[in-house]
């Protein structure tokens, strides 16, 4: 775990790319200290990921619905079966990505955990 810039060990709360400690973060919130621009930009990026993932789910869901509407009431043609499988897999992947995006934002808001790919190394 990272050591807090204010001397506390075992923190996961970041501000401006620097570990600040959960207690210090809560104290800053009580005093009304505003979020840094880095914190806001991370949150904005995470929200953008949710928007993009949701758009992919919407598109995959529409594709799946279109494929399913083309299936006659009897058994589908072998190519139709593969199209259904492909559309179903794509919808599953899109939903999984959307849930991951939601989880990353939730972890950031609730615990201050910055995803590895968004951590600042400067």
BALOBA-1460 file (C-alpha; in Angstrom, 3 decimals):
// residues 122
<rec num="1" residu="x" x="0.000" y="0.000" z="0.000"/>
<rec num="2" residu="x" x="1.033" y="3.554" z="-0.551"/>
<rec num="3" residu="x" x="2.160" y="5.740" z="2.310"/>
<rec num="4" residu="x" x="0.145" y="8.875" z="2.782"/>
<rec num="5" residu="x" x="1.861" y="12.157" z="2.046"/>
<rec num="6" residu="x" x="0.720" y="13.230" z="5.533"/>
<rec num="7" residu="x" x="2.339" y="10.297" z="7.373"/>
<rec num="8" residu="x" x="-0.451" y="7.715" z="7.503"/>
<rec num="9" residu="x" x="0.340" y="4.242" z="6.224"/>
<rec num="10" residu="x" x="-1.940" y="1.977" z="4.207"/>
<rec num="11" residu="x" x="-3.965" y="4.497" z="2.280"/>
<rec num="12" residu="x" x="-5.755" y="4.179" z="-1.025"/>
<rec num="13" residu="x" x="-7.089" y="7.749" z="-1.296"/>
<rec num="14" residu="x" x="-5.472" y="9.961" z="-3.932"/>
<rec num="15" residu="x" x="-5.632" y="13.657" z="-4.712"/>
<rec num="16" residu="x" x="-3.785" y="15.107" z="-7.648"/>
<rec num="17" residu="x" x="-2.006" y="11.775" z="-8.170"/>
<rec num="18" residu="x" x="-0.609" y="11.834" z="-4.632"/>
<rec num="19" residu="x" x="-1.713" y="9.533" z="-1.824"/>
<rec num="20" residu="x" x="-3.346" y="11.690" z="0.881"/>
<rec num="21" residu="x" x="-4.818" y="9.191" z="3.347"/>
<rec num="22" residu="x" x="-8.438" y="8.376" z="4.074"/>
<rec num="23" residu="x" x="-8.604" y="10.319" z="7.377"/>
<rec num="24" residu="x" x="-6.980" y="13.395" z="5.833"/>
<rec num="25" residu="x" x="-9.340" y="13.161" z="2.845"/>
<rec num="26" residu="x" x="-12.388" y="12.995" z="5.124"/>
<rec num="27" residu="x" x="-11.037" y="15.930" z="7.139"/>
<rec num="28" residu="x" x="-10.634" y="17.976" z="3.960"/>
<rec num="29" residu="x" x="-14.212" y="17.153" z="2.979"/>
<rec num="30" residu="x" x="-15.510" y="18.311" z="6.371"/>
<rec num="31" residu="x" x="-13.575" y="21.570" z="6.040"/>
<rec num="32" residu="x" x="-14.986" y="22.090" z="2.555"/>
<rec num="33" residu="x" x="-11.727" y="21.755" z="0.645"/>
<rec num="34" residu="x" x="-12.607" y="21.432" z="-3.026"/>
<rec num="35" residu="x" x="-11.531" y="18.518" z="-5.179"/>
<rec num="36" residu="x" x="-8.395" y="19.065" z="-7.221"/>
<rec num="37" residu="x" x="-8.643" y="19.425" z="-10.968"/>
<rec num="38" residu="x" x="-6.854" y="16.060" z="-11.276"/>
<rec num="39" residu="x" x="-9.583" y="14.384" z="-9.200"/>
<rec num="40" residu="x" x="-12.263" y="16.015" z="-11.316"/>
<rec num="41" residu="x" x="-10.557" y="14.949" z="-14.541"/>
<rec num="42" residu="x" x="-10.258" y="11.337" z="-13.358"/>
<rec num="43" residu="x" x="-13.924" y="11.317" z="-12.442"/>
<rec num="44" residu="x" x="-14.819" y="12.850" z="-15.819"/>
<rec num="45" residu="x" x="-12.794" y="10.190" z="-17.634"/>
<rec num="46" residu="x" x="-14.517" y="7.435" z="-15.680"/>
<rec num="47" residu="x" x="-17.941" y="8.907" z="-16.469"/>
<rec num="48" residu="x" x="-16.950" y="9.127" z="-20.155"/>
<rec num="49" residu="x" x="-16.050" y="5.424" z="-20.063"/>
<rec num="50" residu="x" x="-19.524" y="4.660" z="-18.710"/>
<rec num="51" residu="x" x="-21.165" y="6.719" z="-21.454"/>
<rec num="52" residu="x" x="-19.127" y="4.946" z="-24.155"/>
<rec num="53" residu="x" x="-19.802" y="1.507" z="-22.687"/>
<rec num="54" residu="x" x="-23.517" y="2.263" z="-22.417"/>
<rec num="55" residu="x" x="-23.575" y="3.290" z="-26.082"/>
<rec num="56" residu="x" x="-21.910" y="-0.034" z="-27.005"/>
<rec num="57" residu="x" x="-24.526" y="-1.930" z="-24.973"/>
<rec num="58" residu="x" x="-27.320" y="-0.048" z="-26.714"/>
<rec num="59" residu="x" x="-25.872" y="-0.839" z="-30.146"/>
<rec num="60" residu="x" x="-25.213" y="-4.501" z="-29.280"/>
<rec num="61" residu="x" x="-28.719" y="-4.837" z="-27.853"/>
<rec num="62" residu="x" x="-30.227" y="-3.387" z="-31.032"/>
<rec num="63" residu="x" x="-28.128" y="-5.736" z="-33.173"/>
<rec num="64" residu="x" x="-29.212" y="-8.718" z="-31.073"/>
<rec num="65" residu="x" x="-32.876" y="-7.669" z="-31.330"/>
<rec num="66" residu="x" x="-32.559" y="-7.273" z="-35.112"/>
<rec num="67" residu="x" x="-31.013" y="-10.723" z="-35.495"/>
<rec num="68" residu="x" x="-33.667" y="-12.305" z="-33.297"/>
<rec num="69" residu="x" x="-36.482" y="-10.618" z="-35.227"/>
<rec num="70" residu="x" x="-35.241" y="-12.245" z="-38.450"/>
<rec num="71" residu="x" x="-35.548" y="-15.775" z="-37.048"/>
<rec num="72" residu="x" x="-38.667" y="-17.475" z="-38.333"/>
<rec num="73" residu="x" x="-40.890" y="-19.316" z="-35.917"/>
<rec num="74" residu="x" x="-39.235" y="-22.644" z="-36.820"/>
<rec num="75" residu="x" x="-35.648" y="-23.753" z="-36.334"/>
<rec num="76" residu="x" x="-33.154" y="-21.178" z="-37.631"/>
<rec num="77" residu="x" x="-30.798" y="-21.825" z="-40.544"/>
<rec num="78" residu="x" x="-27.239" y="-22.798" z="-39.421"/>
<rec num="79" residu="x" x="-25.938" y="-19.360" z="-40.438"/>
<rec num="80" residu="x" x="-28.745" y="-17.803" z="-38.414"/>
<rec num="81" residu="x" x="-27.662" y="-19.774" z="-35.376"/>
<rec num="82" residu="x" x="-24.122" y="-18.442" z="-35.685"/>
<rec num="83" residu="x" x="-25.416" y="-14.878" z="-36.122"/>
<rec num="84" residu="x" x="-27.429" y="-15.258" z="-32.921"/>
<rec num="85" residu="x" x="-24.383" y="-16.572" z="-31.055"/>
<rec num="86" residu="x" x="-22.192" y="-13.733" z="-32.341"/>
<rec num="87" residu="x" x="-24.740" y="-11.066" z="-31.424"/>
<rec num="88" residu="x" x="-25.246" y="-12.644" z="-27.998"/>
<rec num="89" residu="x" x="-21.498" y="-12.734" z="-27.301"/>
<rec num="90" residu="x" x="-21.096" y="-9.124" z="-28.356"/>
<rec num="91" residu="x" x="-23.971" y="-8.064" z="-26.101"/>
<rec num="92" residu="x" x="-22.424" y="-10.029" z="-23.204"/>
<rec num="93" residu="x" x="-19.022" y="-8.341" z="-23.748"/>
<rec num="94" residu="x" x="-20.579" y="-4.885" z="-23.970"/>
<rec num="95" residu="x" x="-22.550" y="-5.405" z="-20.758"/>
<rec num="96" residu="x" x="-19.455" y="-6.702" z="-18.978"/>
<rec num="97" residu="x" x="-17.465" y="-3.618" z="-20.070"/>
<rec num="98" residu="x" x="-20.265" y="-1.367" z="-18.854"/>
<rec num="99" residu="x" x="-20.315" y="-3.061" z="-15.436"/>
<rec num="100" residu="x" x="-16.530" y="-2.691" z="-15.212"/>
<rec num="101" residu="x" x="-16.829" y="1.016" z="-16.028"/>
<rec num="102" residu="x" x="-19.473" y="1.448" z="-13.313"/>
<rec num="103" residu="x" x="-17.361" y="-0.463" z="-10.787"/>
<rec num="104" residu="x" x="-14.281" y="1.686" z="-11.519"/>
<rec num="105" residu="x" x="-16.249" y="4.919" z="-10.991"/>
<rec num="106" residu="x" x="-17.860" y="3.556" z="-7.825"/>
<rec num="107" residu="x" x="-14.463" y="2.532" z="-6.410"/>
<rec num="108" residu="x" x="-13.078" y="5.978" z="-7.183"/>
<rec num="109" residu="x" x="-15.984" y="7.871" z="-5.617"/>
<rec num="110" residu="x" x="-16.411" y="5.619" z="-2.575"/>
<rec num="111" residu="x" x="-12.797" y="4.737" z="-1.765"/>
<rec num="112" residu="x" x="-10.634" y="7.105" z="-3.782"/>
<rec num="113" residu="x" x="-9.110" y="4.197" z="-5.723"/>
<rec num="114" residu="x" x="-7.662" y="5.442" z="-8.999"/>
<rec num="115" residu="x" x="-7.561" y="2.766" z="-11.712"/>
<rec num="116" residu="x" x="-3.982" y="1.793" z="-12.642"/>
<rec num="117" residu="x" x="-4.387" y="3.018" z="-16.233"/>
<rec num="118" residu="x" x="-5.383" y="6.499" z="-14.988"/>
<rec num="119" residu="x" x="-2.747" y="6.992" z="-12.282"/>
<rec num="120" residu="x" x="-0.574" y="10.031" z="-12.693"/>
<rec num="121" residu="x" x="3.166" y="9.425" z="-12.778"/>
<rec num="122" residu="x" x="4.357" y="12.990" z="-12.534"/>
